[in-house]
Amino acid sequence: MIPNPSARDPRAGGRVVLGDKIAVMTGATSGIGEVAAEALASRGVRIVFVARDRSRGEATLGRLRAIGPTQDHSVHYGDLSRLGDVKRVADEIAAVAPQIDLLINNAGLLSNTRRVTEDGLELTFATNHMAYFALTGRLRARLAPASRIINTASALHAQGRLDFADLQLTRGYTGMRAYSNSKLCNVLFTRELARRLAGSGITANCHHPGFVATRFGSGNQGPAAWALHVAKYFALTPRQGAQTMIHLATSPDVADISGAYFVKSREIEPGRAAIDDATARRLWSESATLSGMDY
C-alpha cells in the first residue's frame, strides 16, 4: 500500500518516504530504470530487480545497497525474451517478496534485425510485450492491496498497427515497425489489465518517458543505428526521462487512476489504436495463449 502523502521526512527534502515497501523492477541497471530504482531506494523502498548482465546487475545492487543499506535489495538473473526465464525469475521473486507494492515493467529493446526466440517469438515482441504480460501474471498473487503496476511505453505506440495474422512480423519487418507495435501492445495491455483489475484496489498505468539518451538501441548497426546515436546528443537525460515513472510510483495524485497513459507526469489520451477495447481483449487472448497463462 502506498503511504499517505503526509508521511514525509524532513531529512528527505520533504519527499514522501515509502519505507517498508517492495518494488519489483525490470530494466533497472541503466537509463531511466536505474534512476528510478535509486530514487525509490532513497525513499526507503526495497528494490528487487531483474537483470540479464551479471556485471551490471552486481554494480546496480552495490549502488542500491549504498543508498539503502538496511533494505535487503536483491537481483535475480534471467533473459526476459525467454518465457521460461520470466516464469523462473518470477517464482524466485515471489519466494523472497511475499507482498509487492510496485511492479515496474521497464526493460525493452529495439532490434534492426528480425530475430526469433527459443519460444518462436519475434525478439522485440517477446521482450517488450510478452515479458510484461508474463511477469505480471506470474506475480499477480503477490501484489498488495493498493499496489501499482507501471509499464514503460512510448509515444511511438501511435505508429503501431497490429496484424493478428502476423504478430511476429514474418513479413515486412523493420526495427522501428517492431518497436512501435510492441509499444502499442504496452498501452493496450495496460488498458485491458486495468479493466480486469477494477475493484481490486490495484492500479495499472503506462507512460512515455520521452526520447532519452540511454544504452537503448546501442547493439544495432547501420544507418538507422548511427542516426539514433547522433539524435541522443539532443535527447533528455535519464534523470529527466525517469520523472514520470517516479511520479507514477510515488505520487498520491495518481492513487485512484488506472488504465491511463502519462507523458511528463500528466495523463493524456493515447493514439487511436491504443483505445480500441476489442483489440486490447484480442491481444490479451493471444498473449495468454502464447505464454500459457491467463489471469
C-alpha positions as CSV (number, residue, x, y, z in Angstrom):
1,M,0.0,0.0,0.0
2,I,1.4,3.4,-1.0
3,P,1.6,5.7,2.1
4,N,-0.4,8.8,2.7
5,P,1.3,12.0,1.4
6,S,1.6,13.2,5.0
7,A,4.3,10.6,5.6
8,R,7.2,13.0,4.8
9,D,10.6,13.1,6.3
10,P,12.4,16.5,6.6
11,R,15.7,14.7,6.1
12,A,14.5,13.6,2.6
13,G,13.8,17.1,1.5
14,G,10.1,16.9,2.1
15,R,9.6,13.9,-0.2
16,V,7.2,11.2,0.5
17,V,9.0,8.4,2.3
18,L,8.0,4.8,1.2
19,G,9.6,2.7,4.0
20,D,8.8,-1.0,4.2
21,K,7.6,-1.1,0.6
22,I,8.9,-3.5,-2.1
23,A,9.3,-2.6,-5.7
24,V,9.9,-5.3,-8.4
25,M,11.6,-3.8,-11.4
26,T,13.0,-4.8,-14.8
27,G,15.3,-2.5,-16.7
28,A,16.9,-1.2,-13.5
29,T,20.5,-1.5,-14.4
30,S,20.8,1.5,-16.7
31,G,18.9,4.6,-18.0
32,I,15.6,5.7,-16.6
33,G,15.1,2.4,-14.7
34,E,18.4,2.9,-12.8
35,V,17.5,6.5,-11.9
36,A,14.0,5.4,-10.7
37,A,15.4,2.5,-8.7
38,E,17.9,4.7,-6.9
39,A,15.2,7.4,-6.3
40,L,12.9,4.8,-4.8
41,A,15.7,3.3,-2.7
42,S,16.5,6.7,-1.3
43,R,12.9,6.9,-0.1
44,G,13.1,3.6,1.8
45,V,11.8,1.2,-0.8
46,R,13.4,-2.3,-1.1
47,I,14.3,-2.9,-4.7
48,V,14.0,-6.4,-6.2
49,F,15.1,-6.3,-9.8
50,V,15.8,-8.5,-12.8
51,A,19.0,-8.2,-14.8
52,R,20.5,-10.2,-17.7
53,D,24.1,-9.0,-17.4
54,R,25.7,-10.1,-14.2
55,S,28.3,-7.4,-14.0
56,R,25.8,-4.6,-14.5
57,G,23.4,-6.3,-12.1
58,E,26.1,-6.5,-9.3
59,A,27.1,-2.9,-9.9
60,T,23.4,-1.7,-9.6
61,L,23.0,-3.8,-6.5
62,G,26.1,-2.2,-5.0
63,R,24.7,1.3,-5.6
64,L,21.3,0.4,-4.1
65,R,22.9,-1.1,-1.0
66,A,25.0,2.1,-0.6
67,I,21.8,4.2,-0.8
68,G,19.7,1.9,1.4
69,P,21.9,-0.4,3.3
70,T,19.1,-1.8,5.5
71,Q,16.6,-2.6,2.8
72,D,17.7,-6.0,1.6
73,H,17.8,-5.2,-2.1
74,S,18.3,-8.2,-4.4
75,V,18.9,-9.0,-8.0
76,H,17.6,-12.0,-10.0
77,Y,19.2,-13.0,-13.3
78,G,17.3,-14.0,-16.4
79,D,16.7,-13.3,-20.1
80,L,13.4,-11.6,-20.4
81,S,13.0,-12.6,-24.0
82,R,12.6,-16.2,-22.8
83,L,9.3,-17.1,-21.3
84,G,10.9,-19.9,-19.3
85,D,13.3,-17.4,-17.7
86,V,10.5,-14.9,-17.0
87,K,8.5,-17.6,-15.1
88,R,11.5,-18.8,-13.2
89,V,12.6,-15.4,-12.2
90,A,9.0,-14.5,-11.2
91,D,8.9,-17.6,-8.9
92,E,12.2,-16.7,-7.4
93,I,10.9,-13.2,-6.6
94,A,7.7,-14.5,-5.2
95,A,9.7,-16.6,-2.8
96,V,11.5,-13.5,-1.4
97,A,8.8,-10.9,-1.8
98,P,5.5,-12.2,-0.4
99,Q,3.9,-8.8,-0.9
100,I,4.8,-6.4,-3.8
101,D,3.8,-2.7,-3.7
102,L,5.2,-1.6,-7.0
103,L,5.7,-3.7,-10.2
104,I,7.6,-1.7,-12.8
105,N,7.9,-3.3,-16.2
106,N,10.6,-1.2,-17.9
107,A,13.1,-3.4,-19.8
108,G,13.0,-3.1,-23.6
109,L,15.0,-3.2,-26.8
110,L,14.9,-2.2,-30.4
111,S,16.4,-4.7,-32.9
112,N,17.0,-3.6,-36.5
113,T,17.3,-7.3,-37.5
114,R,14.5,-9.7,-37.1
115,R,15.4,-12.4,-34.6
116,V,13.3,-15.3,-33.2
117,T,13.5,-16.5,-29.6
118,E,13.5,-20.1,-28.4
119,D,9.7,-19.7,-27.9
120,G,9.3,-18.9,-31.6
121,L,8.5,-15.3,-30.9
122,E,10.0,-12.2,-32.6
123,L,12.6,-10.8,-30.2
124,T,11.2,-7.3,-29.8
125,F,7.6,-8.5,-29.2
126,A,8.9,-11.1,-26.8
127,T,11.0,-8.7,-24.7
128,N,8.9,-5.6,-24.9
129,H,5.4,-7.1,-24.5
130,M,5.4,-10.7,-23.6
131,A,7.8,-10.2,-20.7
132,Y,5.4,-7.6,-19.2
133,F,2.5,-9.9,-19.7
134,A,4.1,-13.0,-18.2
135,L,5.9,-11.4,-15.3
136,T,2.8,-9.5,-14.2
137,G,0.7,-12.6,-14.5
138,R,3.2,-14.7,-12.5
139,L,3.4,-12.2,-9.7
140,R,-0.3,-11.2,-9.7
141,A,-1.0,-13.2,-6.5
142,R,1.8,-11.3,-4.7
143,L,0.5,-7.8,-5.4
144,A,-0.5,-6.0,-2.3
145,P,-3.8,-4.1,-1.9
146,A,-3.4,-0.6,-3.4
147,S,-0.2,-1.7,-5.3
148,R,0.7,0.0,-8.5
149,I,1.8,-1.6,-11.9
150,I,3.8,0.8,-14.1
151,N,4.6,-0.1,-17.7
152,T,7.0,1.8,-19.8
153,A,5.5,2.5,-23.3
154,S,6.4,5.2,-25.9
155,A,4.8,7.8,-28.0
156,L,5.8,5.6,-30.9
157,H,2.8,3.4,-30.0
158,A,0.8,5.7,-32.2
159,Q,2.6,4.4,-35.2
160,G,1.9,0.8,-34.3
161,R,-0.5,-1.4,-36.3
162,L,-1.2,-4.9,-35.0
163,D,-1.9,-7.7,-37.6
164,F,-3.1,-10.6,-35.5
165,A,-2.4,-12.9,-38.5
166,D,1.3,-11.9,-38.3
167,L,2.1,-10.7,-34.8
168,Q,5.7,-12.0,-35.2
169,L,6.3,-9.8,-38.3
170,T,7.4,-12.5,-40.6
171,R,6.6,-10.1,-43.5
172,G,7.8,-6.5,-43.9
173,Y,10.0,-6.4,-40.8
174,T,11.8,-3.2,-39.8
175,G,13.2,-2.5,-36.4
176,M,11.0,0.6,-36.0
177,R,7.9,-1.2,-37.0
178,A,8.5,-4.0,-34.5
179,Y,9.3,-1.5,-31.7
180,S,6.2,0.7,-32.4
181,N,4.0,-2.4,-32.4
182,S,5.5,-3.6,-29.1
183,K,4.8,-0.1,-27.5
184,L,1.2,-0.2,-28.8
185,C,1.0,-3.6,-27.1
186,N,2.2,-2.0,-23.8
187,V,-0.6,0.6,-23.9
188,L,-3.3,-2.0,-24.9
189,F,-2.1,-4.4,-22.2
190,T,-2.2,-1.7,-19.6
191,R,-5.7,-0.8,-20.6
192,E,-7.0,-4.4,-20.5
193,L,-5.1,-5.2,-17.3
194,A,-6.7,-2.2,-15.6
195,R,-10.1,-3.3,-16.7
196,R,-9.5,-6.8,-15.3
197,L,-8.2,-5.3,-12.0
198,A,-11.1,-2.9,-11.5
199,G,-12.4,-3.1,-7.9
200,S,-9.2,-4.8,-6.6
201,G,-7.5,-1.6,-5.5
202,I,-4.5,-2.4,-7.7
203,T,-3.8,0.1,-10.5
204,A,-2.1,-0.2,-13.8
205,N,-0.8,2.7,-15.8
206,C,1.8,3.3,-18.6
207,H,3.9,6.2,-19.6
208,H,6.1,7.7,-22.3
209,P,9.4,8.8,-20.8
210,G,10.4,11.0,-23.8
211,F,13.4,10.4,-26.1
212,V,16.2,9.7,-23.6
213,A,19.9,9.3,-24.1
214,T,20.5,5.8,-22.7
215,R,22.1,2.5,-23.8
216,F,18.8,1.7,-25.7
217,G,19.5,0.5,-29.2
218,S,23.2,0.5,-28.7
219,G,23.7,-3.0,-30.1
220,N,22.4,-2.2,-33.5
221,Q,24.4,-1.4,-36.7
222,G,23.8,0.5,-39.9
223,P,22.5,3.9,-40.8
224,A,19.5,3.8,-38.5
225,A,21.7,3.0,-35.6
226,W,24.0,5.9,-36.4
227,A,21.1,8.3,-36.7
228,L,19.9,7.1,-33.3
229,H,23.4,7.7,-31.9
230,V,23.5,11.2,-33.2
231,A,20.0,12.0,-32.0
232,K,20.9,11.1,-28.5
233,Y,23.1,14.2,-28.2
234,F,19.8,16.2,-28.3
235,A,17.8,13.8,-26.0
236,L,16.6,14.0,-22.4
237,T,18.9,12.8,-19.7
238,P,17.9,9.6,-17.9
239,R,17.2,11.7,-14.8
240,Q,14.7,13.8,-16.8
241,G,13.2,10.8,-18.5
242,A,12.7,8.9,-15.2
243,Q,10.4,11.6,-13.7
244,T,7.1,10.3,-14.9
245,M,7.9,6.8,-13.8
246,I,8.8,8.1,-10.3
247,H,5.7,10.2,-10.3
248,L,3.5,7.2,-11.0
249,A,5.3,5.2,-8.3
250,T,5.1,7.8,-5.6
251,S,2.5,10.5,-6.1
252,P,-0.7,10.4,-4.1
253,D,-2.3,12.2,-7.1
254,V,-2.5,9.0,-9.2
255,A,-3.5,6.6,-6.4
256,D,-7.0,6.2,-7.9
257,I,-6.1,6.4,-11.6
258,S,-5.9,3.2,-13.6
259,G,-5.6,2.3,-17.3
260,A,-4.1,5.7,-18.2
261,Y,-1.2,6.9,-20.4
262,F,1.1,9.5,-19.0
263,V,3.5,12.0,-20.5
264,K,5.5,14.5,-18.5
265,S,3.6,13.2,-15.4
266,R,0.3,14.2,-16.9
267,E,-2.5,11.9,-18.1
268,I,-3.1,12.3,-21.8
269,E,-5.1,10.4,-24.5
270,P,-3.0,7.8,-26.3
271,G,-3.2,7.1,-30.0
272,R,-6.5,5.9,-31.6
273,A,-5.3,2.3,-32.0
274,A,-4.5,2.2,-28.3
275,I,-8.0,2.9,-27.1
276,D,-9.6,0.1,-29.0
277,D,-11.0,-2.2,-26.4
278,A,-11.7,-5.1,-28.8
279,T,-8.1,-5.0,-29.9
280,A,-6.9,-4.9,-26.2
281,R,-9.0,-8.0,-25.5
282,R,-7.8,-9.8,-28.6
283,L,-4.2,-9.1,-27.7
284,W,-4.8,-10.4,-24.2
285,S,-6.2,-13.6,-25.5
286,E,-3.3,-14.1,-28.0
287,S,-0.8,-13.3,-25.2
288,A,-2.4,-15.8,-22.8
289,T,-2.2,-18.5,-25.5
290,L,1.4,-17.7,-26.3
291,S,2.5,-17.6,-22.7
292,G,0.4,-20.5,-21.5
293,M,-1.2,-18.4,-18.7
294,D,-4.2,-16.3,-18.1
295,Y,-5.1,-14.2,-15.1
